Amino acid sequence: MTLVGLLARVSLIDFGHCRRTAATRFNRGYIANYRGKSTYTTSIREMVTLVVATTVDPASIGPASALLSMPGWQPGPSLQGISSFVNKEVRLLKHDRSIVREDHLDRRWEEATGEVVNEVIFLSRHTAVSNRPALTIHPIGVPHLQEGDVPPAGGKPGWAAPPNPRIGPWLRLLKSIAESHNLTPEFEITLEATHHGPETHSPTMFVEIGSTEEYWKRQDAAQAIALLVWEGLGLGEGTAVGNWSRNAGQNKVLLGIGGGHYVPRHMDIVLKNGVWVGHLLSGYSLPMEDPGQSKSREGMQGVGGTWKEAIKVSFETTKEAFPGGEVLAHLDHKSFKSWQKNAIIGFLAEQGIRIGKPGDFC
């Protein structure tokens, strides 16, 4: 098939947040030709998804290997020693370094290939004090840290990546896959609060297997994550899951504020069909300095800490990830002391951020 013939077949491409005629933009990019051979040639400037894995983590390379065993993959271009594989609009990258410290992969890929990164999905291990087996999904960032702080697991102080809009829909899909493959109740299927790096600028999420080496190496867990990515990105015969640009119904987006690391109050809402989720700020991402005796309404203005910055950054990046959506804060009221709750509610009002009740999101 000639390039002209290819253009005729894909005259309109969904670019995530807008539609443009395919003939309007060209650049150097990696495509698989109609004979199944891989070529690096002049091609349509596509919006692509990066799926990132590291060989040093069994909970990362396990699902990646299972995914690569499925049909349609072709070798792709290397990126500074990082190998890649191509399947439709998906680019799977494999490197041999820490998953949380390989910064700016989205921009580096764009500069190297001319393609535009629409989203990034990292495959990783999860650790927990409880050692409980779990399959988790979460947004990333350390918005509560300030300049001079050293992030313990990558990222940049005060930064949060736009949350991948697929987080909510994929959590529900993961739960369905885990149940159908008899991984539950042994494995807990859960969200995690926003935390760690690496630094990215595209909508991003982590998909993880936890919580000990025994479970990181579990092939059934790896297969479940591979199937999540396969089905969730529409690499098979079905439609991709969690594409915000194709959302024709609910436009409310949950911004979780408060609670523990596994955000149970927010989870109760997100598990319902049709709920979209943005950043999830656990209590440890909302550092608040006790105002002492001055706990009147006026005294709330003096509550120190970086909690305001964390909320602002998380709200702004969630809005960026969901163009046209209405971001509503959902508070885990029971996780706050009264002075904390009053301060947060007052600040949200100042910022024009509405507070949503459970029924507002579905």
Residue pairs with C-beta under 8 A, 6 or more apart in sequence:
1 9
1 33
1 34
3 42
6 44
7 22
7 23
7 44
10 22
10 44
11 21
11 22
11 23
12 19
12 21
12 22
13 19
13 20
13 22
13 44
13 46
13 47
14 47
14 245
14 246
15 47
15 116
15 118
16 47
16 118
16 119
16 243
16 244
16 245
17 245
17 323
22 44
25 44
25 45
26 42
26 43
26 44
26 45
27 42
27 43
27 45
27 114
27 115
28 40
28 41
28 42
28 43
28 113
28 114
29 40
29 41
29 42
29 43
29 44
29 45
29 46
29 113
29 114
29 115
30 38
30 39
30 40
30 43
30 76
30 77
30 84
30 86
30 91
30 113
30 115
31 38
31 39
31 41
31 43
31 44
31 86
32 38
32 39
32 74
32 86
33 39
36 74
37 74
38 74
38 75
38 76
38 86
40 77
45 114
45 115
45 116
46 89
46 115
46 116
47 89
47 115
47 116
47 117
47 118
48 89
48 90
48 91
48 109
48 115
48 116
48 117
48 118
49 89
49 90
49 91
49 117
49 118
49 119
49 120
49 121
49 233
50 91
50 92
50 93
50 105
50 106
50 109
50 117
50 119
50 120
50 121
50 202
51 64
51 67
51 90
51 91
51 92
51 93
51 121
51 122
51 123
51 229
51 233
52 92
52 93
52 95
52 99
52 102
52 105
52 120
52 121
52 122
52 123
53 60
53 61
53 63
53 64
53 92
53 93
53 94
53 95
53 99
53 122
53 123
54 60
54 61
54 94
54 95
54 96
54 97
54 98
54 99
54 102
54 124
55 61
55 94
55 95
55 96
56 96
56 97
56 98
57 99
57 124
57 125
57 216
58 125
58 213
58 216
58 217
59 123
59 124
59 125
59 126
59 208
59 209
59 210
59 215
59 216
59 217
59 221
59 222
60 99
60 122
60 123
60 124
60 125
61 94
62 209
62 216
62 217
62 218
62 219
62 221
62 222
62 225
63 123
63 207
63 209
63 221
63 222
63 223
63 225
63 226
63 229
64 92
64 94
64 123
64 226
65 222
66 219
66 222
66 223
66 225
66 226
67 92
67 226
67 229
67 230
68 85
68 92
69 226
70 226
70 230
70 235
70 236
72 87
72 88
72 235
73 85
73 86
73 87
73 92
74 85
74 86
74 87
75 83
75 84
75 85
75 86
76 83
76 84
76 85
76 86
76 91
77 84
77 112
77 113
78 84
79 93
79 105
79 108
79 109
79 112
79 113
80 108
80 112
81 95
82 93
82 94
82 95
83 93
83 94
83 95
84 91
84 92
84 93
84 94
85 91
85 92
85 94
86 92
87 235
88 234
88 235
89 118
89 233
90 233
90 235
91 109
91 115
93 105
93 109
95 102
98 154
99 122
99 123
99 124
99 198
100 124
100 153
100 154
100 155
100 196
100 197
100 198
101 154
101 197
101 198
102 198
103 154
103 197
103 198
103 199
103 200
104 198
104 199
104 200
104 201
105 120
105 198
105 200
106 117
106 120
106 200
106 201
106 202
107 117
107 201
109 115
109 117
110 116
110 117
117 202
118 202
118 203
119 164
119 166
119 202
119 203
119 204
120 161
120 164
120 200
120 202
120 203
120 204
120 205
121 164
121 166
121 204
121 205
121 206
121 207
121 229
122 140
122 198
122 204
122 205
122 206
122 207
123 206
123 207
123 208
123 225
123 229
124 206
124 207
124 208
124 209
125 208
125 209
125 210
125 216
126 134
126 136
126 192
126 208
126 209
126 210
126 211
127 210
127 211
127 212
128 134
128 210
128 211
130 211
131 211
131 212
132 188
132 210
132 211
133 186
133 187
133 188
133 210
133 211
133 212
133 215
133 218
133 221
134 187
134 188
134 189
134 190
134 208
134 209
134 210
134 211
135 174
135 178
135 183
135 187
135 188
135 189
135 190
135 207
135 208
135 209
135 210
135 221
135 224
135 225
136 189
136 190
136 191
136 192
136 206
136 207
136 208
136 210
137 167
137 170
137 171
137 174
137 191
137 192
137 205
137 206
137 207
137 208
138 167
138 191
138 192
138 193
138 194
138 195
138 205
138 206
138 208
138 280
139 160
139 161
139 163
139 164
139 167
139 194
139 204
139 205
139 206
139 278
139 279
139 280
140 155
140 160
140 161
140 194
140 195
140 196
140 197
140 198
140 200
140 204
140 205
140 206
141 155
141 159
141 160
141 161
141 194
141 195
141 279
141 313
141 314
141 317
142 151
142 155
142 156
142 157
142 158
142 159
142 160
142 195
142 196
142 197
142 285
143 158
143 159
143 160
143 194
143 279
143 281
143 285
143 309
143 310
143 313
143 314
144 281
144 284
144 285
144 286
144 287
144 306
144 307
144 309
144 310
145 151
145 155
145 157
145 158
145 306
146 157
146 158
146 306
146 309
147 157
147 158
148 157
149 157
151 157
151 196
151 197
152 196
153 195
153 196
153 197
154 196
154 197
154 198
154 199
155 196
155 197
155 198
155 199
156 197
156 199
158 309
158 313
159 199
159 313
160 194
160 279
160 313
160 314
160 317
161 199
161 200
161 201
161 202
161 203
161 204
161 317
162 201
162 202
162 203
162 204
162 317
162 318
162 320
162 321
163 194
163 203
163 204
163 205
163 277
163 278
163 279
163 317
163 318
163 321
164 203
164 204
164 205
164 242
164 321
165 203
165 242
165 243
165 244
165 276
165 321
165 322
166 205
166 232
166 241
166 242
166 243
167 191
167 205
167 242
167 277
168 242
168 254
168 270
168 275
168 276
168 277
169 232
169 241
169 242
169 276
170 205
170 207
170 228
170 232
170 241
170 242
171 189
171 191
171 270
171 271
171 277
172 270
172 271
172 273
173 228
173 231
173 232
173 241
173 242
174 189
174 207
174 224
174 225
174 228
175 184
175 189
175 271
177 224
177 227
177 228
177 231
178 184
178 187
178 189
178 224
181 220
181 223
181 224
181 227
183 220
183 221
183 224
187 215
187 221
190 262
190 267
191 262
191 263
191 266
191 267
191 270
191 277
191 280
192 206
192 208
192 261
192 262
192 263
192 280
193 256
193 259
193 260
193 261
193 262
193 263
193 280
193 281
193 282
193 284
193 285
194 279
194 280
194 281
194 282
194 285
194 314
195 261
195 282
195 285
196 206
203 321
207 225
207 228
207 229
209 215
209 216
209 218
209 221
209 222
209 225
210 216
215 221
229 235
230 236
231 238
231 241
232 240
232 241
232 242
233 240
234 240
234 241
244 276
244 321
244 322
244 323
244 325
247 276
249 274
250 274
250 275
250 276
250 361
250 362
251 322
251 324
251 325
251 326
252 276
252 325
252 326
252 328
252 356
252 360
252 361
253 276
253 277
253 278
253 318
253 322
253 325
253 326
253 327
253 328
254 266
254 269
254 270
254 275
254 276
254 277
254 278
254 328
254 330
254 356
254 361
255 278
255 279
255 281
255 314
255 315
255 318
255 327
255 328
255 329
255 330
255 353
256 263
256 265
256 266
256 277
256 278
256 279
256 280
256 281
256 330
256 332
257 281
257 286
257 311
257 329
257 330
257 331
257 332
257 344
258 265
258 281
258 282
258 283
258 286
258 331
258 332
258 333
258 335
258 336
258 344
259 265
259 266
259 282
259 283
259 332
259 335
260 282
260 283
260 335
261 282
261 284
263 280
263 282
263 332
265 330
265 332
265 334
265 335
266 277
266 280
266 330
266 332
268 358
269 275
269 330
269 358
269 361
269 362
270 277
272 361
272 362
273 362
274 362
275 361
275 362
276 322
276 325
276 361
278 314
278 317
278 318
278 321
278 322
278 327
279 314
279 315
279 317
279 318
281 310
281 311
281 314
283 335
283 336
285 310
286 305
286 307
286 310
286 311
286 340
286 344
287 305
287 306
287 307
287 310
288 303
288 304
288 305
288 307
288 340
288 343
289 303
289 304
289 305
290 339
291 299
291 300
291 302
291 303
291 304
291 339
294 302
295 338
295 339
297 342
297 346
299 339
300 339
300 342
300 343
300 346
301 346
303 339
303 340
303 343
307 343
307 344
308 347
311 329
311 344
311 347
311 348
311 351
311 353
312 351
315 327
315 329
315 351
315 353
318 327
319 325
319 327
326 354
327 353
328 353
328 354
328 355
328 356
328 360
328 361
329 348
329 353
329 354
329 355
329 356
330 355
330 356
330 358
330 361
331 341
331 344
331 345
331 355
333 341
336 344
345 355
348 354
348 355
